[in-house]
Structure formats: structure tokens, C-alpha cells
Amino acid sequence: MEFSNVERVSLPKMLVASYEVTSAEPEQTATGFVENWLKNKGLNVGENGVRGFGFDCHKGRDIPEGCRTYHVYYSVPDNINGDPEIQIKDFAGGNFAKLTIHDPFSGDFPSGWGVLLKWAFDNHVDNLLGCTSPDDCYSFFSNEDTPCLEELYWNKGEQYMALYLPIR
């Protein structure tokens, strides 16, 4: 597992298919469900601009013990309609600090969040989470208003994960 340097990026406003799952391991369920839904619409992640993002989303919610809520956004073209389980909504985009992790599942990829937070505080970059030190930020991670996004993708047969921390 290797971390890139942190960079400032802007994610564009985009139309997204939105879905969430609450369970002990919600990431695989949420991503698998939406990726299958996309395939049924003739779309595949990584093709024709379709990108997938996920984030924890449990702040202020009553979640059963041992569970977490994970929310996913997949960018979609304007002509896609949702259904009872998938909402189509606007993602506002914005400014983010981005850290890319090569081969993220070969190590402790969540430690990348600590790298991003340390970078933001060391460089006096305002994060949009509302936290005042790296140590108190983790409780702010999980909301839909200022999501800390994870984007898993492949490039030349290698797997990567980009972590996005919302900043001013």
C-alpha cells in the first residue's frame, strides 16, 4: 500500500444515483447493488464518465449496535431515472483535499484519513467538517452535507482508492 502526496482538487457538480445500506459491512452491499442497477441500465463504472463514491453516513441516526450506514453516489447521465430504491440527485461538487492510495486493501487504508487531516491542519487549510484538530474530526466524518468521499478505481490493472476531504 502506497500513499500519494495530498493535492487540492475540485470535483464537479454531477447527477448521481444515490443509495445507502445499514449493516455490519455495508460497503460491498451498497456498491454491488448500485453497480448491478447501473449494468441493467447499460452503464459500467469507469466507462463513459461513470464514477462511484462512497461515504459513512450515520451522524445523528439511530444505528443498531455493530452496524454502520454507508451511502454511495454513482455519477449518471442526465437521461437516467431512479426507482423506488435508487434516488437520482444533484451532488454539488466542491473543493477537496485528495489522497490516492495504491493497492488500498493490502494495508490499513483508513489511516489515509489521518494523513489527509494532518495535511489540512499542518497547512492551515479549512476543512468543512467543523473540527478543530485532527483528533476530533472522526466524529464529523459521517454526514451527507459534507461527505468525506472514497472512490475505488482501477488503472492499468492496478487498484487505487482516492480519499476526498471537503475543504474551503
C-alpha positions as CSV (number, residue, x, y, z in Angstrom):
1,M,0.0,0.0,0.0
2,E,1.4,3.4,-1.0
3,F,0.1,6.9,-0.3
4,S,0.4,9.7,-2.9
5,N,1.1,13.3,-1.9
6,V,-2.0,15.2,-0.9
7,E,-3.4,17.5,-3.6
8,R,-6.2,20.1,-3.8
9,V,-8.8,19.2,-6.3
10,S,-12.3,20.3,-7.3
11,L,-15.0,17.7,-8.0
12,P,-17.6,18.9,-10.5
13,K,-21.3,19.2,-9.8
14,M,-22.8,15.9,-11.1
15,L,-26.0,14.0,-11.2
16,V,-25.7,10.9,-9.1
17,A,-27.6,7.6,-8.4
18,S,-27.8,7.6,-4.6
19,Y,-28.3,4.5,-2.3
20,E,-27.5,3.6,1.3
21,V,-27.3,0.4,3.4
22,T,-27.1,-0.1,7.1
23,S,-25.4,-3.4,8.1
24,A,-22.2,-4.8,9.7
25,E,-20.4,-4.5,6.4
26,P,-22.5,-2.1,4.2
27,E,-19.8,-1.1,1.6
28,Q,-20.0,-4.3,-0.5
29,T,-23.8,-4.5,-0.4
30,A,-24.3,-0.8,-1.3
31,T,-21.7,-0.8,-4.2
32,G,-22.8,-4.2,-5.5
33,F,-26.5,-3.2,-5.6
34,V,-25.9,0.1,-7.5
35,E,-23.3,-1.4,-9.8
36,N,-25.8,-4.1,-10.8
37,W,-28.5,-1.5,-11.2
38,L,-26.2,0.5,-13.5
39,K,-25.3,-2.6,-15.6
40,N,-29.1,-3.1,-16.1
41,K,-29.1,0.5,-17.5
42,G,-26.2,-0.3,-19.8
43,L,-23.7,1.7,-17.7
44,N,-20.4,0.5,-16.1
45,V,-18.2,2.2,-13.5
46,G,-15.1,3.6,-15.2
47,E,-16.7,3.9,-18.6
48,N,-18.3,7.0,-20.2
49,G,-17.7,9.1,-17.1
50,V,-19.4,6.9,-14.6
51,R,-17.6,7.2,-11.2
52,G,-18.5,5.7,-7.9
53,F,-18.1,7.4,-4.5
54,G,-19.0,6.1,-1.0
55,F,-19.0,7.6,2.5
56,D,-20.1,6.7,6.0
57,C,-23.4,8.4,6.8
58,H,-24.5,7.7,10.4
59,K,-24.2,11.0,12.2
60,G,-27.4,11.8,14.1
61,R,-29.0,8.5,13.3
62,D,-30.1,5.6,15.5
63,I,-28.0,2.7,14.1
64,P,-28.2,-0.8,15.5
65,E,-25.1,-1.9,17.5
66,G,-22.4,-3.4,15.4
67,C,-23.7,-1.7,12.2
68,R,-22.8,1.3,10.1
69,T,-24.6,3.2,7.4
70,Y,-22.7,3.5,4.1
71,H,-24.0,5.8,1.3
72,V,-22.9,5.6,-2.3
73,Y,-23.1,8.1,-5.2
74,Y,-22.5,7.0,-8.8
75,S,-22.4,9.7,-11.5
76,V,-25.0,9.1,-14.2
77,P,-26.1,10.8,-17.4
78,D,-29.0,13.2,-17.4
79,N,-31.4,10.8,-19.1
80,I,-31.3,8.2,-16.2
81,N,-34.4,7.9,-14.0
82,G,-34.3,6.5,-10.5
83,D,-36.7,3.9,-9.0
84,P,-38.1,3.2,-5.5
85,E,-34.7,2.1,-4.2
86,I,-32.3,4.4,-6.1
87,Q,-32.7,8.2,-5.9
88,I,-31.3,10.4,-8.6
89,K,-30.0,13.7,-7.1
90,D,-27.6,16.5,-7.6
91,F,-24.1,16.3,-6.0
92,A,-22.9,19.9,-5.6
93,G,-19.2,19.1,-6.1
94,G,-16.7,21.3,-4.4
95,N,-13.2,21.6,-3.2
96,F,-11.4,18.7,-1.6
97,A,-8.0,17.6,-0.3
98,K,-7.3,14.3,-2.2
99,L,-5.0,11.4,-1.2
100,T,-4.6,8.5,-3.6
101,I,-3.8,5.0,-2.2
102,H,-2.3,2.4,-4.4
103,D,-3.3,-1.2,-3.5
104,P,-5.5,0.0,-0.7
105,F,-6.6,-3.4,0.7
106,S,-3.0,-4.6,1.2
107,G,-2.8,-2.4,4.4
108,D,-4.7,-0.1,6.7
109,F,-6.2,2.3,4.1
110,P,-8.3,4.1,6.8
111,S,-5.0,5.5,8.1
112,G,-5.1,7.6,4.9
113,W,-7.8,9.8,6.6
114,G,-5.2,10.7,9.3
115,V,-2.7,11.6,6.6
116,L,-5.3,13.9,5.0
117,L,-6.3,15.5,8.3
118,K,-2.7,16.1,9.4
119,W,-2.0,17.7,6.0
120,A,-5.0,20.0,6.3
121,F,-4.1,21.2,9.8
122,D,-0.3,21.4,9.1
123,N,-1.1,23.6,6.0
124,H,-3.8,25.7,7.7
125,V,-6.5,24.5,5.3
126,D,-10.1,24.9,6.5
127,N,-11.9,21.6,6.5
128,L,-15.7,21.7,6.1
129,L,-16.3,19.2,8.8
130,G,-16.3,21.7,11.6
131,C,-13.5,20.0,13.6
132,T,-10.7,21.9,15.3
133,S,-8.0,19.3,15.5
134,P,-7.2,16.0,13.6
135,D,-8.1,14.0,16.7
136,D,-11.7,15.3,16.9
137,C,-12.5,15.1,13.2
138,Y,-13.5,11.4,13.0
139,S,-16.9,12.0,14.7
140,F,-17.7,14.6,12.0
141,F,-17.0,12.3,9.0
142,S,-20.4,10.7,8.7
143,N,-22.9,13.1,7.2
144,E,-24.3,13.8,3.7
145,D,-23.9,17.6,3.9
146,T,-20.1,17.4,3.9
147,P,-19.2,13.9,2.9
148,C,-15.7,12.5,3.2
149,L,-15.7,10.5,0.0
150,E,-13.9,7.3,-1.0
151,E,-13.5,6.5,-4.7
152,L,-12.3,3.0,-5.7
153,Y,-11.0,2.5,-9.2
154,W,-8.6,0.5,-11.4
155,N,-5.8,1.9,-13.7
156,K,-3.7,-0.4,-15.9
157,G,-4.7,-3.4,-13.9
158,E,-3.8,-1.8,-10.5
159,Q,-6.4,-0.9,-7.8
160,Y,-6.5,2.6,-6.3
161,M,-8.6,4.4,-3.8
162,A,-8.9,8.2,-3.6
163,L,-9.9,9.8,-0.3
164,Y,-11.5,13.2,-0.5
165,L,-11.7,15.5,2.5
166,P,-14.0,18.6,1.9
167,I,-12.1,21.9,2.2
168,R,-12.7,25.6,1.6
